[in-house]
């Protein structure tokens, strides 16, 4: 079977567009997700000391799986800056302040300070309000 260059280009363009279409559908679905009125949204920014980036990443990645299983956890995503490899960011959504408070008392969160001791420079937590 012989395939022309045109067929490859047209077919390839269609296949290449699939992730964009899926992303659009996914984005629309996320935009329509409902946050409870009593929900809590926050970001937690952490900066690793130079040379400690991989150790900090390992510790922070260890929080993701158990936290996502917690009652009231709606979203818990860890990010690392592309421009500054020492910066890590958690984006979190919780069903209520009580759920967030319980998260802070969880064994993996209680152990966090000891695991990061001497490895980070600063951290900052910012709370947000959903506008739309």
Secondary structure, 3 states (H helix, E strand, C coil): CCCCHHHHHHHHHHHHHHHHHHHHHHHHHHHCCCCCCCCEEEEEEEEECCCCHHHHHHHHHHHHHHHHCCCCEEEEEEEECCCCCCEEEEEEEECCHHHHHHHHCCHHHHCHHHHHCCCEEEEEEEEECCCC
